[in-house]
Amino acid sequence: MPKYRSPAPVDLKDRQWPSRVVERSPEWVSVDLRDGNQALPNPMTPDQKLEYFRLLTHIGFKQIEVAFPSASQDDFEFTRRLIEEDQIPSDVFIMGLTQCRPHLIDRTFEAFRGLRRGIVHAYIATSDLHIRHVFGQSRQETLETAVRATRQIRERCDAAPESDLRYEFSPEEFTDTDPDFALEICTAVFEAWGKATLEKPMILNLPATVERRPPTHYADLIEWFIRRFPYRDRVRISVHGHNDQGMVVAATEMALMAGADRVEGTLFGHGERTGNLDIVTMALNLHARGIPTGLDFSDLPHIAETVERLTGMPIYYRQPYSGELVFTAFSGSHQDAIHKVLRKRREVAGEFGVGWKVPYLHVDPTDIGRRFERIIRINSQSGKGGVAWVLERDHSITIPKAMQAEVGTIVKAYSDRVHREVNSEELRRLFEEHFVHPRGPFCLVGYWPRPDEKDPAHIHGEVRILVDGVERRLTGEGNGPVSAFVHCLQGLLDAKFTVEDYHEQAIGKGAEAQAAAYVPLRFEDGTVVFGVGIDANIDQAAVRAIMAGLNRAAMLRRKGVSEREKRSKTAAAH
């Protein structure tokens, strides 16, 4: 026999759910303090649970499963603390889980004493695997146990008329249960409850306790059940998925398409094995489609930090929405596209008819408290656009497009050498070392441009320069300060050069502002080399840029000669 077998599909030939669109938010139920907490290596202390509870109410959860009160004294006392200290907002239902056993039900109601609004959540396993081989029972015995428990819960609720107590029933392992039996036991439980109304419906929670089926099967089972359940108008159909096969978000979304009303899950998917449904991902998926969820994740970094601190469980850096790197682009083409579209967001929004349309970013990071400065980071895979973006964003250095490829190449080479990401400060240092203050044979001591007495547009230039440590004094004339400076140098150099159209930029504002000049030098062999100069005076910035370009050209020539000599020696050796 095979070790594994594909689960049989659901007999639902005329399924309707694939053509439906989710247009409204479900009811959200947090099970962090019960299902999530029980799966932690170190369960939370009562004070930590209270802080977590307050976080959940702040986010906007109106239904919170706080404990399994009959399972442990800690859970019992935490439930009592919430009630006795009046910690529960008036519009919030707290929920307590119990097995369908009389003494555990009684203990749950002891914990709920004095509660204004609550949900008693009873469950029983309904798969044949559990019924026969774990409990040693028959299906009929399981059904009778669930019905007796439901009647007991009804009696206890009737004895507390001052409280608004609701009932939730879960056929555990619903997706591994024979559908006909799941329908039979839920119908019997509903009829035994007998209190459900349109205003106060009963909750039927149909869980994928262990994810054994593809998401489409879960949706089929939900639609199959809803079609056949005779009291649909007086129940809320709830889903509770686990992520054993990594598909719980898809399964839950499809279950909503199939007609589910309510979703149980945890923040960031904490829970047994691979975890529960991640409500953050699920809710923000709906938010990204324009559906109001009633949950506030506008400060998601704070929420994530709080949950990490309270649970001791780090959030994966690629976790949707909340991970450190999810709004970060390393790929050069991605960086370039993001950079370009962010510059013209209004134009793009008008064309597509939505407020946010940016390549590679399906939501605006600011919606959830993230910032644009985390979007583009630099490593050996990054392109020129990403490097340009970070220099502009962090250091107000706007390099011209013609220069970006050369800057990108230098940064890539550095990242390859150090085998890691390049941070913003390193990026600026590399830019200054290679383009503003490159090593080379020339050092400018000073430049004095003086207008001609008869023609102020004509400039007489005087330069003092060190060449390999030896000072030279040079003079020249031109129709402007930069032209005069170039003519001063022409007699000094072996290679002739001209200054191409260059870019100027102000860095900073007010009295502290400086000028930056990005100057391309074109040599006789067609080579173009950029230099950058920064000074309070724009003319002095331009001449500093020329000196930087000449030093870069000299070093590049020396490097070229060295490479040729190396190749020549290698060839001679062979």
NUTI-33961 format. One line per 4 residues: number of its first residue (from 1); their letters; for each residue x negated, y negated, z of C-alpha. Coordinates in nm, 4 decimals. Each point is the difference from the previous one (the first is absolute). Last residue first. Example, Ala and Ser with C-alpha at 12.3 -4.5 7.8 and 13.67 -1.06 7.14 Angstrom:
2
2) sa) -1.3670 0.1060 0.7140; 0.1370 0.3440 0.0660
//
This chain:
574
574) haaa) -5.4160 -3.0261 -2.0708; -0.1981 -0.2395 0.2161; -0.0002 -0.2540 -0.2834; 0.3829 0.0033 -0.0112
570) tksr) 0.0258 -0.0585 0.3746; -0.2531 -0.2834 -0.0202; 0.1988 -0.1659 -0.2796; 0.3300 0.0378 0.1863
566) kere) -0.1498 -0.1654 0.3067; -0.1504 -0.2790 -0.2086; 0.3376 -0.0633 -0.1637; 0.1739 -0.0064 0.3401
562) svgk) -0.2572 -0.2442 0.1376; 0.0364 -0.2272 -0.3043; 0.3790 -0.0043 0.0471; -0.0317 -0.0710 0.3713
558) rrlm) -0.2347 -0.2877 -0.0775; 0.2487 -0.1372 -0.2516; 0.2864 0.0338 0.2487; -0.2068 -0.1777 0.2644
554) aarn) -0.0760 -0.2883 -0.2336; 0.3637 -0.0284 -0.1093; 0.1182 -0.0004 0.3611; -0.2502 -0.2720 0.0882
550) lgam) 0.1118 -0.2041 -0.2988; 0.3665 0.0411 0.0972; -0.0677 -0.1104 0.3571; -0.1862 -0.3058 -0.1299
546) iarv) 0.2921 -0.0807 -0.2280; 0.2456 0.0379 0.2910; -0.2122 -0.2363 0.2091; 0.0208 -0.2482 -0.2870
542) aaqd) 0.3786 0.0265 -0.0034; 0.0387 -0.0338 0.3789; -0.2183 -0.3133 -0.0130; 0.2340 -0.1493 -0.2569
538) inad) 0.3061 0.0978 0.2092; -0.1349 -0.1613 0.3175; 0.0808 0.1722 0.3327; -0.1887 0.3013 -0.1293
534) igvg) 0.0589 0.3549 -0.1209; -0.1714 0.1465 -0.3061; 0.0808 0.3144 -0.1924; -0.2009 0.1620 -0.2794
530) fvvt) 0.1239 0.2016 -0.2914; -0.2153 0.1678 -0.2662; 0.0887 0.0180 -0.3700; -0.2335 0.1908 -0.2340
526) gdef) 0.0169 -0.1075 -0.3638; -0.3741 0.0436 -0.0686; -0.0491 -0.3765 0.0146; 0.1393 -0.0241 0.3524
522) rlpv) 0.3508 -0.1008 0.1096; 0.0295 -0.1239 0.3575; 0.3453 0.0293 0.1609; 0.0647 -0.2459 0.2848
518) yaaa) 0.2470 0.0501 0.2845; -0.0002 -0.3241 0.2020; 0.1306 -0.0246 0.3548; 0.0759 -0.3272 0.1708
514) qaea) 0.0243 -0.0428 0.3735; 0.2782 -0.1226 0.2266; -0.0843 -0.0989 0.3585; 0.1326 -0.3544 -0.0363
510) gkgi) 0.3397 0.1245 -0.1107; 0.0701 0.3468 -0.1302; -0.1821 0.3276 -0.0559; -0.1744 0.1256 -0.3117
506) aqeh) 0.0518 -0.2226 -0.3041; -0.0568 0.1677 -0.3344; -0.1973 -0.0617 -0.3172; -0.0244 0.2247 -0.3030
502) ydev) -0.2614 -0.0036 -0.2755; 0.0092 -0.0337 -0.3743; -0.3288 0.1531 -0.1145; -0.3372 -0.1380 0.1081
498) tfka) -0.2750 0.0593 -0.2512; -0.3165 0.2060 0.0267; -0.3515 0.0164 -0.1393; -0.2269 0.2789 0.1194
494) dllg) -0.3609 -0.0809 0.0850; 0.1014 -0.2440 0.2694; -0.1601 -0.3181 0.1304; 0.0478 -0.2286 -0.2999
490) qlch) 0.3739 0.0593 0.0058; 0.0337 -0.0756 0.3695; 0.0373 -0.3773 -0.0089; 0.2303 0.0314 -0.3004
486) vfas) 0.2372 0.2134 0.2042; 0.0005 -0.2585 0.2815; 0.0783 -0.2809 -0.2429; 0.2957 0.1925 -0.1387
482) vpgn) 0.1296 0.0654 0.3502; -0.0253 -0.3646 0.1047; 0.1571 -0.1316 -0.3209; -0.0916 -0.1076 -0.3524
478) gegt) -0.3525 0.1306 0.0419; -0.3531 -0.0797 0.1020; -0.2919 0.1941 0.1403; -0.2604 0.0013 0.2712
474) lrre) -0.1904 0.2748 0.1777; -0.2079 0.0241 0.3171; -0.1378 0.3463 0.0761; -0.0703 0.1559 0.3404
470) vgdv) -0.1714 0.3393 0.0161; 0.1775 0.2673 0.2082; 0.0809 0.2307 -0.2892; 0.1373 -0.3056 -0.1796
466) lirv) 0.0992 -0.2656 0.2530; 0.2105 -0.2837 -0.1401; 0.0098 -0.3771 0.0177; 0.2305 -0.1415 -0.2630
462) eghi) 0.0425 -0.3521 -0.1410; 0.2878 -0.0826 -0.2325; 0.0661 -0.3111 -0.2038; 0.3693 -0.0138 -0.0868
458) hapd) 0.1747 -0.1770 -0.2877; 0.3600 -0.0840 0.0798; -0.1181 -0.3080 0.1942; -0.1406 -0.1481 -0.3233
454) kedp) -0.2181 -0.3121 0.0553; -0.1402 0.0818 0.3453; -0.0086 0.3737 -0.0751; 0.1777 0.2047 0.2693
450) rpwy) -0.2228 0.1899 0.2446; 0.0168 0.3768 0.0683; -0.2229 0.1083 0.2911; -0.0462 0.3720 0.0501
446) gvlc) -0.1657 0.1594 0.3003; -0.2094 0.2886 0.1283; 0.1603 0.2595 -0.2256; -0.1556 0.3451 0.0365
442) fpgr) -0.0867 0.2135 -0.2996; -0.1767 0.3398 -0.0144; 0.3027 0.2099 0.0928; 0.2220 0.1244 0.2779
438) phvf) 0.3669 -0.0751 -0.0438; 0.1589 -0.2693 0.2193; 0.3393 -0.0772 -0.1526; 0.0555 0.2909 -0.2414
434) heef) -0.1530 0.3215 0.1350; -0.0469 -0.0738 0.3685; 0.3085 -0.2218 0.0221; 0.2333 0.2531 -0.1626
430) lrrl) -0.1446 0.2866 0.2021; 0.0493 -0.1983 0.3214; 0.3585 -0.0830 -0.0975; 0.0774 0.3657 -0.0610
426) eesn) -0.1694 0.1031 0.3229; 0.2301 -0.2383 0.1864; 0.3079 0.1441 -0.1684; -0.0823 0.3629 0.0680
422) verh) -0.1506 0.2420 -0.2479; 0.1411 0.3536 0.0289; -0.2419 0.2891 0.0274; -0.2855 0.1918 -0.1577
418) vrds) -0.2701 -0.2629 0.0729; -0.1549 0.0252 -0.3479; 0.3248 0.0550 -0.1869; 0.1496 -0.3022 0.1796
414) yakv) -0.3009 -0.2113 -0.1043; 0.0262 0.1080 -0.3639; 0.3722 -0.0750 -0.0006; -0.0627 -0.3478 0.1415
410) itgv) -0.2605 -0.0797 -0.2664; 0.2273 0.1221 -0.2810; 0.2932 -0.2034 0.1303; -0.2043 -0.3217 0.0013
406) eaqm) -0.1033 0.0594 -0.3607; 0.3567 0.0755 -0.1083; 0.1367 -0.3078 0.1774; -0.2234 -0.2567 -0.1723
402) akpi) 0.2078 -0.0541 -0.3131; 0.3113 -0.0266 0.2178; -0.1343 -0.2952 0.1945; -0.0691 0.0518 0.3722
398) tish) 0.2442 -0.1559 0.2448; -0.1767 -0.0075 0.3363; 0.2466 -0.0992 0.2735; -0.1705 0.2431 0.2419
394) drel) 0.2651 0.2503 0.1084; 0.2587 -0.0155 -0.2787; -0.2294 -0.1143 -0.2807; -0.2800 0.2446 0.0725
390) vwav) 0.2556 0.2746 0.0655; 0.1818 -0.0591 -0.3288; -0.3177 -0.0191 -0.2090; -0.1165 0.3359 0.1364
386) ggkg) 0.3377 0.1528 -0.0747; 0.0052 -0.1350 -0.3541; -0.3525 0.1231 -0.0743; 0.0890 0.3587 0.0761
382) sqsn) -0.0103 0.2220 0.3043; -0.1014 0.3653 -0.0101; -0.3316 -0.0612 0.1787; 0.1796 -0.1673 0.2885
378) irii) 0.1973 -0.3178 0.0608; 0.3230 -0.0755 0.1790; 0.3152 -0.1499 -0.1421; 0.3320 0.0010 0.1838
374) refr) -0.1090 -0.0685 0.3566; -0.0163 -0.3753 -0.0504; 0.3597 0.0105 -0.1197; 0.1354 0.0458 0.3481
370) rgid) 0.2260 0.2552 0.1675; 0.2910 -0.0914 0.2250; 0.2584 0.2300 -0.1535; 0.1532 -0.2330 -0.2568
366) tpdv) -0.3450 -0.1601 -0.0443; -0.1154 0.3123 -0.1858; 0.2409 -0.0790 -0.2863; 0.1253 0.3336 -0.1224
362) hlyp) -0.0817 0.2237 -0.2992; -0.3610 -0.1122 -0.0153; -0.1847 0.1639 -0.2936; 0.0898 -0.2790 -0.2421
358) vkwg) 0.2034 -0.2828 0.1552; 0.3742 -0.0640 -0.0362; 0.1563 -0.1728 0.2998; 0.2820 -0.2544 -0.0081
354) vgfe) 0.1975 0.1837 -0.2638; 0.1404 -0.1085 -0.3382; -0.2766 0.1523 -0.2108; -0.1019 -0.3141 -0.1896
350) gave) 0.0675 -0.2355 0.2882; -0.2017 0.2116 0.2407; -0.2921 0.0065 -0.2446; -0.0053 -0.3790 -0.0338
346) rrkr) 0.0332 -0.0471 0.3735; -0.2761 0.2521 0.0767; -0.2561 -0.1640 -0.2267; -0.3250 0.0265 0.1960
342) lvkh) 0.1134 0.3225 0.1665; 0.0282 0.1465 -0.3488; -0.3648 -0.0543 -0.0926; -0.1540 0.1242 0.3247
338) iadq) 0.2191 0.3084 0.0160; -0.0961 0.0941 -0.3572; -0.3714 -0.0579 0.0610; 0.0006 0.1988 0.3216
334) hsgs) 0.1765 0.2925 -0.1635; -0.2469 0.0011 -0.2901; -0.2928 -0.0090 0.2429; 0.1272 0.2829 0.2143
330) fatf) -0.0387 -0.0695 0.3722; 0.3493 -0.1362 0.0654; 0.1175 -0.0397 0.3585; 0.3646 -0.0272 0.1011
326) vleg) 0.0178 0.3604 0.1233; -0.3462 -0.0085 0.1578; 0.0714 -0.0448 0.3719; 0.3041 0.2261 -0.0029
322) sypq) 0.3388 -0.1466 0.0934; 0.1830 -0.0264 -0.3339; -0.0478 0.3630 -0.1035; -0.2641 0.1784 0.2126
318) ryyi) -0.3338 -0.0263 -0.1872; -0.1984 -0.0985 0.3120; 0.1611 0.2800 0.1994; 0.1527 -0.1341 0.3197
314) pmgt) -0.1903 0.0967 0.3129; 0.1798 0.2018 0.2710; -0.0756 -0.1029 0.3599; 0.3746 -0.0284 0.0501
310) lrev) 0.0254 -0.3357 0.1773; -0.2979 -0.1679 -0.1687; 0.0781 0.1284 -0.3491; 0.3654 -0.0985 0.0414
306) teai) -0.0923 -0.3510 0.1131; -0.2539 -0.0513 -0.2805; 0.2527 0.1167 -0.2600; 0.2717 -0.2303 0.1321
302) hpld) -0.2436 -0.2934 0.0076; -0.1118 0.0707 -0.3583; 0.3671 0.0365 -0.1050; 0.0969 -0.3530 0.0958
298) sfdl) 0.2882 -0.0457 -0.2455; 0.1146 0.3562 0.0684; 0.3471 -0.1013 0.1163; 0.2655 0.2669 -0.0506
294) gtpi) 0.3495 -0.0941 -0.1165; -0.0654 0.1792 -0.3284; 0.0880 -0.2613 -0.2630; -0.0261 0.1621 -0.3472
290) grah) -0.2066 -0.1971 -0.2555; -0.1844 0.2951 -0.1484; -0.3191 -0.0693 0.1980; 0.2152 -0.0088 0.3155
286) lnla) 0.1210 0.3520 -0.0809; -0.3604 0.1225 -0.0219; -0.0663 -0.2000 0.3170; 0.2591 0.2041 0.1872
282) mtvi) -0.1369 0.3365 -0.1113; -0.3647 -0.0890 0.0554; 0.0617 -0.1392 0.3489; 0.2420 0.2849 0.0770
278) dlng) -0.2759 0.2571 -0.0485; 0.1956 0.3276 -0.0118; -0.1342 0.2350 0.2609; -0.3489 0.1402 0.0390
274) treg) -0.2549 0.2298 -0.1569; 0.0235 0.2434 0.2944; 0.2458 -0.1536 0.2496; 0.0590 -0.3727 -0.0072
270) hgfl) -0.1382 -0.3438 -0.0857; 0.1289 -0.1187 -0.3377; -0.1367 -0.3558 0.0031; 0.2853 -0.1152 0.2247
266) tgev) 0.2306 0.2942 0.0544; 0.2985 0.1591 -0.1694; 0.3753 0.0466 -0.0063; 0.2088 -0.1201 -0.2935
262) rdag) 0.3753 -0.0655 -0.0171; 0.2681 -0.0140 -0.2657; -0.0791 0.2973 -0.2263; 0.1822 0.0000 -0.3358
258) amla) -0.2128 0.1872 -0.2538; -0.1919 -0.3178 -0.0860; -0.0849 -0.0219 0.3704; -0.1275 0.3583 -0.0140
254) meta) -0.2115 -0.0978 -0.3019; -0.1667 -0.2732 0.2035; -0.0550 0.2447 0.2839; -0.1591 0.2642 -0.2230
250) avvm) -0.2267 -0.2578 -0.1633; -0.1152 -0.1263 0.3394; -0.0443 0.3556 0.1298; -0.2154 0.1251 -0.2875
246) gqdn) -0.3354 0.0854 0.1604; 0.0648 0.3748 0.0209; 0.0323 0.0123 0.3796; 0.1446 -0.3525 0.0151
242) hghv) 0.3003 0.0368 0.2249; 0.3467 -0.1340 -0.0702; 0.2942 -0.1018 0.2163; 0.3173 -0.0816 -0.1899
238) sirv) 0.3285 -0.1354 0.1366; 0.3492 0.0344 -0.1386; 0.2311 -0.2265 0.1975; 0.3296 0.1687 0.0681
234) rdry) 0.3657 -0.0994 0.0005; 0.0554 -0.0604 -0.3729; -0.1663 0.3310 -0.0917; 0.2496 0.2148 0.1937
230) pfrr) 0.0364 0.3006 -0.2327; -0.3706 0.0612 -0.0681; -0.0135 0.1439 -0.3517; -0.1241 -0.2891 -0.2102
226) ifwe) -0.2266 -0.1230 0.2785; -0.1702 0.3392 0.0343; -0.0786 0.0420 -0.3706; -0.1241 -0.3606 -0.0199
222) ilda) -0.2319 0.0550 0.2962; -0.1197 0.3368 -0.1305; -0.0692 -0.1420 -0.3462; -0.1937 -0.2903 0.1504
218) yhtp) -0.2153 0.2384 0.2019; -0.0526 0.2176 -0.3090; -0.1196 -0.3009 -0.2008; -0.2619 -0.0735 0.2655
214) prre) -0.1762 0.3346 -0.0580; 0.0602 0.2625 0.2701; -0.1915 0.1261 0.3041; -0.0258 -0.3198 0.2043
210) vtap) 0.0486 0.1178 0.3563; 0.2814 -0.1531 0.2019; 0.1633 -0.1254 -0.3193; 0.2820 -0.1301 0.2151
206) lnli) 0.3735 -0.0361 -0.0534; 0.1175 -0.2368 0.2762; 0.3757 -0.0091 0.0320; 0.1020 -0.3104 0.1900
202) mpke) 0.3560 -0.0389 0.1312; 0.1825 -0.3122 -0.1037; 0.1081 -0.2736 0.2404; 0.1951 -0.2541 -0.2065
198) ltak) 0.1218 0.2501 -0.2603; 0.0759 0.2419 0.2813; -0.1714 0.3016 0.1558; 0.1339 0.1224 0.3333
194) gwae) 0.0849 0.3604 -0.0855; -0.3398 0.1334 0.1014; 0.1152 0.3587 -0.0524; 0.1159 -0.0877 -0.3507
190) fvat) -0.3373 -0.1519 -0.0851; -0.1836 0.3002 0.1458; 0.2076 0.2442 -0.2077; -0.0599 -0.2005 -0.3172
186) ciel) -0.3736 -0.0194 0.0707; -0.0137 0.3773 0.0610; 0.1814 0.0865 -0.3223; -0.1887 -0.2446 -0.2230
182) afdp) -0.3358 0.1255 0.1255; 0.1255 0.3564 -0.0450; 0.0933 -0.0661 -0.3617; -0.3309 -0.1714 -0.0653
178) dtdt) -0.2056 0.2996 0.1271; -0.2564 -0.1724 0.2174; -0.3585 -0.0857 -0.1012; 0.0882 -0.3611 -0.0906
174) feep) 0.2018 -0.0318 0.3217; -0.2938 0.1086 0.2142; 0.1762 -0.1329 0.3098; 0.3765 -0.0355 -0.0359
170) sfey) 0.0055 -0.3434 0.1613; 0.2958 -0.1485 0.1870; 0.0355 -0.3635 0.0995; 0.2597 -0.1235 0.2447
166) rlds) 0.0894 -0.3510 0.1143; 0.0256 -0.1520 0.3478; 0.1442 -0.3471 0.0528; -0.0032 -0.0048 0.3797
162) epaa) 0.2785 -0.1071 0.2395; 0.1976 0.3109 -0.0932; -0.2609 0.2254 0.1675; 0.1917 0.3227 0.0746
158) dcre) 0.1089 0.0176 -0.3641; -0.3676 0.0139 -0.0980; -0.0595 0.2935 0.2344; 0.2993 0.1850 -0.1414
154) riqr) -0.1149 -0.0666 -0.3570; -0.3502 0.1269 0.0794; 0.1473 0.3204 0.1412; 0.2155 0.0433 -0.3098
150) tarv) -0.3057 -0.0462 -0.2225; -0.2013 0.2540 0.2010; 0.2764 0.2570 -0.0332; 0.0185 -0.0591 -0.3772
146) atel) -0.3773 0.0319 -0.0458; -0.0117 0.3248 0.1994; 0.2940 0.1380 -0.1982; -0.1765 -0.0739 -0.3288
142) teqr) -0.3186 0.1700 0.1188; 0.1930 0.3059 0.1117; 0.1722 0.0163 -0.3388; -0.3333 -0.0271 -0.1849
138) sqgf) -0.1307 0.2955 0.1991; -0.2569 -0.0156 0.2777; -0.3551 0.1161 0.0703; -0.1120 -0.3554 0.0802
134) vhri) -0.3292 -0.0113 -0.1900; 0.0437 0.2783 -0.2566; 0.3712 -0.0012 -0.0761; 0.1114 -0.3585 0.0456
130) hlds) -0.3361 -0.1567 -0.0735; -0.0740 0.1682 -0.3345; 0.3710 0.0001 -0.0812; -0.0137 -0.3785 0.0065
126) taiy) 0.2423 -0.1770 0.2332; -0.2209 -0.1421 0.2746; 0.2042 -0.1941 0.2572; 0.0118 -0.3701 0.0695
122) ahvi) 0.1772 -0.2429 0.2276; -0.0509 -0.3777 -0.0209; 0.1909 -0.1960 0.2616; 0.0224 -0.3567 -0.1247
118) grrl) 0.0158 -0.2980 0.2332; 0.1523 -0.3373 0.0756; 0.0608 -0.1446 0.3453; -0.2023 0.2532 0.2018
114) grfa) 0.1036 0.0318 0.3645; -0.1009 0.3665 0.0247; -0.1905 0.1011 -0.3147; -0.2704 0.1967 0.1859
110) eftr) 0.2660 0.1977 0.1844; 0.1692 0.0522 -0.3350; -0.3166 0.1591 -0.1369; -0.0292 0.2248 0.3052
106) dilh) 0.3529 0.1278 -0.0575; -0.0841 0.0758 -0.3648; -0.3115 0.1887 0.1089; 0.2026 0.2054 0.2497
102) prcq) 0.2597 0.0919 -0.2631; -0.2351 0.0947 -0.2857; 0.0421 -0.1354 -0.3534; -0.3453 -0.1577 -0.0039
98) tlgm) -0.0273 -0.3650 0.0896; -0.1240 -0.3228 -0.1516; 0.0712 -0.3418 0.1479; 0.0914 -0.3057 -0.2038
94) ifvd) -0.0052 -0.3683 0.0841; 0.2572 -0.2188 -0.1705; -0.1008 -0.3650 -0.0424; 0.2366 -0.2987 -0.0234
90) spiq) -0.0175 -0.0939 0.3703; -0.3785 0.0091 0.0084; -0.1366 0.2832 0.2194; -0.2454 -0.0967 0.2765
86) deei) 0.2629 -0.0309 0.2730; -0.2484 0.1173 0.2663; 0.2339 0.2832 0.1025; 0.0753 0.1103 -0.3555
82) lrrt) -0.3501 -0.0076 -0.1472; -0.1414 0.1456 0.3210; 0.2504 0.2856 -0.0003; -0.1086 0.1016 -0.3496
78) fefd) -0.3647 -0.0160 0.1060; 0.0781 0.2091 0.3070; 0.1553 0.2784 -0.2047; -0.2812 -0.0016 -0.2556
74) dqsa) -0.2617 0.0182 0.2753; 0.1935 0.2746 0.1805; -0.0170 0.2160 -0.3101; 0.2236 0.1840 -0.2471
70) spfa) 0.3397 -0.1147 0.1270; -0.0536 -0.3634 -0.0982; -0.1204 0.0709 -0.3560; -0.0850 -0.3640 -0.0482
66) veiq) 0.0451 -0.3424 -0.1576; 0.1850 0.0670 -0.3235; 0.0517 -0.3558 -0.1168; 0.3042 -0.1346 -0.1850
62) kfgi) 0.0258 -0.3751 -0.0658; -0.3552 -0.0413 -0.1325; -0.0809 -0.3645 -0.0709; -0.3770 -0.0385 0.0058
58) htll) 0.0345 -0.1582 0.3452; 0.1987 0.3015 0.1193; -0.2801 0.2287 -0.1153; -0.2709 -0.2116 0.1642
54) rfye) 0.1953 0.0001 0.3258; 0.0134 0.3798 -0.0102; -0.3764 0.0156 -0.0665; -0.0675 -0.2170 0.3054
50) lkqd) 0.2259 0.2265 0.2060; -0.1723 0.3101 -0.1342; -0.3384 -0.1433 0.0980; 0.1272 -0.0691 0.3509
46) ptmp) 0.1388 0.3539 0.0284; -0.3315 0.1495 -0.1194; -0.0311 0.1077 -0.3625; -0.0690 0.3565 -0.1000
42) npla) -0.3680 0.0917 -0.0460; -0.0455 0.2266 -0.3026; 0.3170 -0.1632 -0.1359; 0.2694 0.2299 -0.1408
38) qngd) 0.2462 -0.0466 0.2886; -0.0194 -0.3763 -0.0476; 0.1118 0.0029 -0.3624; 0.3004 0.2246 0.0524
34) rldv) 0.1038 -0.1815 0.3181; -0.1199 -0.3598 0.0242; -0.0484 -0.0348 -0.3740; 0.3482 0.1279 -0.0907
30) svwe) 0.1068 -0.3315 -0.1525; 0.3374 0.0020 -0.1706; 0.0772 -0.2221 -0.2977; 0.3495 -0.0336 -0.1439
26) psre) -0.0318 0.0104 -0.3767; -0.0784 -0.3028 -0.2150; 0.2093 -0.0863 -0.2995; -0.0294 0.0389 -0.3764
22) vvrs) -0.1458 0.3496 -0.0377; 0.0569 0.0833 -0.3664; 0.1967 0.3021 -0.1185; -0.0700 0.1940 -0.3194
18) pwqr) -0.1971 0.2773 0.1704; 0.2705 0.0342 0.2728; 0.2808 0.1365 -0.2138; -0.0648 0.3755 -0.0038
14) dkld) 0.2183 0.1895 -0.2456; -0.1902 0.3306 0.0168; -0.0259 0.0120 0.3776; -0.1021 0.3533 0.0967
10) vpap) -0.3009 -0.0969 0.2102; -0.3363 0.1245 -0.1213; -0.1547 0.3119 0.1534; -0.3167 -0.0681 0.1908
6) sryk) -0.3210 0.0887 -0.1903; -0.1522 0.3103 0.1500; -0.3135 0.0494 0.2043; -0.2015 0.3074 0.1000
2) pm) 0.1396 0.1986 -0.2915; 0.1226 0.3567 0.0597
//
